[in-house]
């Protein structure tokens, strides 16, 4: 099964052949580091595994100035099929995911009401900062004319974050007013 980083890398190669550093920079530019764990070393390792498994192939090398030679990779037909199958599965079937926030909420009763509300307010500040970054990313891709089908995840993530902020504010209000006895 393809890892999330492998899915993201193969999707980059669907757009055009490129070298891993270019992929890394493009993923950062598109804020994909918010949906996959993105580290240069992990990406290079993932590309090597994709090549080994016949899902990507070295398409050439180039050199700019004194920089080291860079290998450009392209997706294979097998890679396209594996990517399409994995993406279809991701869209169709909910996965068991274990985010920390629900666990923190389930154990928040060990804290005082005041401390819990304070921590939730801090979380909301961080979430609003993420909204700002997503809004900037959205503006950039629109300005560059990137087709929306390539960045629909930005709106999805933005809506989820906004829903979380709204929920946190309602919960904090209930705790503060005593509507939710703590």
N, C-alpha and C positions, 0 to 999 in steps of 0.2 A: 504494500500500500504506500502511496506517495505521502510524504510528510507535508505539512503546510508550507514549509520553505521550498520543497521540491515543486509543489503546485505553483507557487508564486514565480519560481525561476522558469519553469516550462511556459507559463503564461507570458513571461517577458519574451521568450524565444518565439512564441507564436507571432508576436508583433514584428520582430526582425532578429536576425542573428546578431549576437553581441557578446562581449567578453564579460566575465563575472564582475569586474569592478564597475563597468558601465551599468550592469543590472543593479548592483548595490546602490549606486548613486541615484538611479531612476526610482528604485523602491523607496529610498529616503525622501526624494523629492515628492513622491506621491503619498507620503506618510503611511506606507505599507508596513513600516515598523510598528504600527499600532495594531496590526492584525496578525503578523507573524514575527517570531523571534528572529531578528535579523542581526547577524554578526558576519563580518567579512570572511573570517576563517570557516564558519559554518557554511556559508554560501559556496565557497570554493570546494569544500568537501562534498557538498550536495551536487554540484555540477560534475565533479569527478565520478560520483556514484551514478548519476544520470547517464553519463557517457559509458561507464562500465556496463550498465543495464541496457544499453542500446536505445535509450530514450532521447539522447542528445548526441551530437557528433561534432568533433572539431571541424570547423569550416574554413579555417585559415588563421594566419598569424600576421600581426602588424607591429610596427615599432614607431613610436613618436619620439624624436630627439634622442636624448640619452636614457630614456625610460626603458625598462626591461621589455622584452618581447611579450606580447599579449596574444593569447589564443582566443579566437572568436568561435562561439558555439552556435549550432542551429538545432532546432527540434527535428526529430525523425518522425516518420509516419506512425511508428509504434509509440513514440512519445505523445503525439497528438491524440491517439486513441486512448492511451492510459490517462492523460490529462482530462479528456472529455468524460471518461468513465468516473474518475475521482470527483470532478466538479459536480457531475450529475448526482452522485451519491451524497455529496455535501449539501446540495440544495434539497434533496428529497427526504433524507432521513435525519431527524434530530440526533445529535451526538451527545453522549454523556460527557459533560464538561464540569469541572470542579473549581469554579472561581472562588476566591477567598472571601469576598464581600458577604455572600449569604452565610458562610460559616461564622464570620465576625458578628453578623446580625443575630444569629442563633445563640451566640454566647454573650451578647452585649449586656445581658441582665446581671452579669458579675460586676459591672461598672455602675457608678452612680448615674442618675438621670442627667445631672448637669454635665458630667464628663462625656456621656454619650452624645448629648446634644452638641457639645463643643466639638467633638470629633467628627460628627456628621457635618457640621458647618464647615470644618476644614476640608473634608472630602468634597463638599459642594464647590468650594473655591477651586480645588484641583480640577474638578470636572468642568467647571466653566472655562478654565485655561485650556483644557482639551477641546472644548467647543470652539474657542477662538482659533486654535491651530487648524481644526478641521474647516472652519469657515475660510481661513486663508488659503488652505489647500484647494478648496472648492473654487474660490475666486481665480486662483492660478490656472487650474485646468480649464476653466471656462474661457479665461483670457487667451490661453494658448490654443483654444479650439479643439481640445481633446474630446472626442465623442463621449457622450454621457455613459454609454454602456461600459466604458473602461473605469468609471469612478462612481458607480452607483453605491458602492460600499461606503463612501464618505457620507452620503445622506443617511444610510442605514445606521452607521455608527453615531452620527450626530443625533438622530432621533432617539436611539437607545440611551445616550448620555443625558439628553434633555428629560427623558422619562425618569431616569434615575434621580436627577436633580429634583424634579417635581415630587417624586415619591419621598425622597429624603426630607424635603421641606414639610410635606404633610406629616410624616412621622415625627419630626422634631417639634412641630406645632402641637401634636397630640401629647407628646411627652411633657412639653413645657406647660400646657394648659391643664394637665392632669387627666385629660380624656383617656390617656393610656397610663394607668397606674404603674409606677415603676417600683 
